[in-house]
Amino acid sequence: MSVPEREPLRLMAVHAHPDDESSKGAAATARYAAEGVEVLVVTCTGGERGDILNPSFEVPEGHEFETIEGRRAVRRLEMAKAAEALGVRQQWLGFVDSGLPEGDPLPPLPEGCFALVPLEEAAEPLVRAVREFRPHVITTYDPSGGYPHPDHIKCHDVSFEAFAAAGDPDRYPGTGEPWEPLKLYYNHGFSMNRIRAVHEAVEGAGLESPFGDWVESRDAREIPERPVTTLVPVADWFPNRDAALTAHASQIDPAGFFFAVPRDLEVDVWPWDEYELAESRVPLPERAPGEYEADLFEGVRSEVPA
Ligand SMILES: [Zn+2]
């Protein structure tokens, strides 16, 4: 009798723009992929309205960055390199970046952009992707988007909708066999616990902290902190995260914010990626305050047929 192969675990990380997968939960996706989990990054938009945020960026030969199409092509090249660095598969949903509106009053969003697409229409390709890939766990952003970009808020909305609807045979007909994911998480890369710990360690080492203003402004604004439930140990995969970040050369300055904390210090002070468990369809143990889950697949591993 042959031993049936265990069904692989599958993780879907839904993000708004190319580069978000490299700045939020990146090391965790690299770790799970290295451990044999099938990992699919889903990117809602092409990042067509991201400005050049890296002064040392040079537009690749044969490309231009002035038009929507030109930026889309450049950012696709960057995304392919980032996915390779993380060891994950990646899929585009095909929506167009809404841009980050600035000014007072705020200008209207550009016609046809992701944030303006009605929810059911915007969620449909993600429901289809969930029914095709059949993830056990999905990660996305919290309802505020984690950062007030209209595409990040929309990314939450479509992910929440897909998590709720993909298993229901009456919803989204024609998008494949129903599939019910078991857990939904929100990325939390910048909890105050992390910022304070890293800030103090950097200053303690006599260096300039990138988080100084941040600590003060967050304290002043008294933004209620969302609960972190889950700390996944990922220090061994920080080099993959860093390679993925630098792959997004138009967006990430290798001398900038994301590289301002010395890596040896980061490994000592904050070797985790942080998440908030938003929904679970599997039973989970009770935890006392200050106790964290360490695995996105906790409670899932025993549910997946061997
Ligand atoms: Zn983004």
Residues whose N, C-alpha, C, O or C-beta is under 5 A from the ligand:
A	BS01	ZN	A16 H17 D20
